[in-house]
Amino acid sequence: MSNSISFNDFMKIDLRIGVVKSVERIPGSNKLYKIIADLGELGDRQLVAGIAEYYKPEDLIGKNIVVVANLESKKIFGVVSEGMLLAADDNGVPVLITTVKPVKPGTRVR
């Protein structure tokens, strides 16, 4: 398979469980939320995610999400995003990757 990566390359991706602490719309955008997620010993991370059309803020608070914790920061709509939450794309609709039961914030995903 031409898109294959090595196991060592995969292990460079730092996937962590984050617990959503706050969610707010980014002014001027219909799609973007600014999300603060607790990543345990890594601290709180600010994430920008294009899920506002599909999720209400109150439905996200307290949820376990999977976060790419070592992604390079990027400014989106004037807001710095310090990681990326993971979601499946179900015919254009994002479905958040989460856990079946509560997991301690910052737990590594392997």
Secondary structure, 3 states (H helix, E strand, C coil): CCCCCCHHHHHCCCEEEEEEEEEEECCCCCCCEEEEEECHHHCEEEEEECCCCCCCHHHHCCCEEEEECCCCCEEECCEEECCEECEEEECCEEEECCCCCCCCCCCECC
